[in-house]
Amino acid sequence: MNNNDIVKELQTRGYDAELHEVIKNGVSMKGIVIRSNDPMTPILYTDDLIEMAEDCGQGVEEVADVLIKKYEQQKDIEIDVNQLMSRETILSHIYIGIQKESNEKIEKKPCEFEGLETYLYVEHSTKGRNYSLKLSQQIMEAINLRSDEAWQHAERNTFADGETQIQNVASMLSGMGYISDEAAEAELESDFPQLYVVTNRAKYRGASAILDKTVLKEFGKKHNIKKLVVLPSSIHEMLIMPYNDSINMNDLSFMVADVNANQVEPEERLTDRAYLITQSDMLCL
């Protein structure tokens, strides 16, 4: 079973279905679109659905049933696209993201972390529907939005007070029930460098929180840290740890690459290396 089989099944049932491909973080992702009068047409990604269906001995008919159900749930919700795409809405919900360097034609800038780039995206929810899109120059021209104005609002929203979150990994795992309180306490009292997660409040596209220089400087001052190792975890978060002379950066880069290959979805991966930054100026060394 593949997407072509599913599209044919949907078309047989009278739906205007077609294959659709998007690029996410440099990764090509294929899905299915069911056209309707709604200008906001979601892409229905099917890889996991197909795998689950085949594991359960189900066929293309059952997969089509699931997709139709998702389509029917969405199409009856009336959305004012003009309001969603207004200057006011975009400027209130525009943020900075980080991804691998790409050829995407979006509003983006080079990042101080080699191999990465920053970009602008809009995230909003209305009437029970969530949407997120990368900001293109076509959209900016349509609403008469200058690049410098867009980045200014995005920085304000991304680094608003309380948005950047830094949490000790051991404490976080203990709070989630993955390790005991005793194990977390032992980790916190050990001589090994502590590992911290840096993300945003929503924990969505939160890797850009690593660019919040004000919060990182406060963190370094609080813990008396002059240099930080940055380990790219995914587009949603970064990991940081205090640097000392016993740390081998090549070993850490190897670890990042291994985790990427085995634990992170391709469309959410960043670079296969570790970085070293200073708290004083946040410049890569």
C-alpha positions, 0 to 999 in steps of 0.5 A: 500500500502507498499514497497512490493507492490511497489517492485512487481509493479517495477519488473512487469515493468522489473526493478531490484528492491528490498527492502533495509534497512539502519540504520540512527542515530540508526533508521532503515529506509526502502526503495527501490533500483533499481539496474543498472550498476551504482555502486552508487545506491541511496536508494529511501525512500517511507514513505512520498511518500506513505502517500501523494499518499494515501491522494490524492487517488492514488495507487501503479502505481502512486508511481512507476511512481514517483520512476522510474522518479527519477531513470531515472534522476540519472542513465544517469549521469556518475560518476567516483567512483574511483575518488570519493573514492580516498584518495585526494577526501575523505581527502578534503571532510571529516567531523565530525558528532554527533549522538546518541551512536550506534553499527554502524561499522563506524569510530567513537569516544566517545563524551564529551557529554554523550550519544552522539558519534562523527563519520566521514563522507564524503560529496561531490557533482559532476555532479549534484549529491550529496552524503554523506556516513559515513566513514567505516574502510573498506573504510579507509583500501582500500585507506590506510588511518590511523585513526589519519590522517582521524580525523586530516583532518576532524577536519581541514575541520569541524572547518575551518575558517567561518564554525561554525555559531552562530546566535541569534534565535530571529534575525534569526526568524526575518530575515526569516520573522517568527517574526517582527523586533520589536518582535526580538528587544524586545526579544534581550532587555529582561532580559531572557537568549538569545537563539542561534543556533550553526551549520555549514555553510551548516546547514547539520550535523552541530551539531558537530559545538558545538565541535569548542572550539575556536569559543565557547570561543570567543563567551563566551568572547564576551558576558561575559559568563562563563557557557553555557547550550547546548540543542540538537536540531538535528544532524544538529544543537545545541542550546545554552544559557547563564547559570544562577542560576535560570535555572532548568536543569531538566526542560530544559531536559524535554523540549528537550525530548518533542521537540524530540518526537513531532518535530524532525524526529527519525533519526535526534534526539540526546539525551533527555537532556540538558548539562552544559559546561564551556567556559574555557575547554568545559568539561561537568559538 
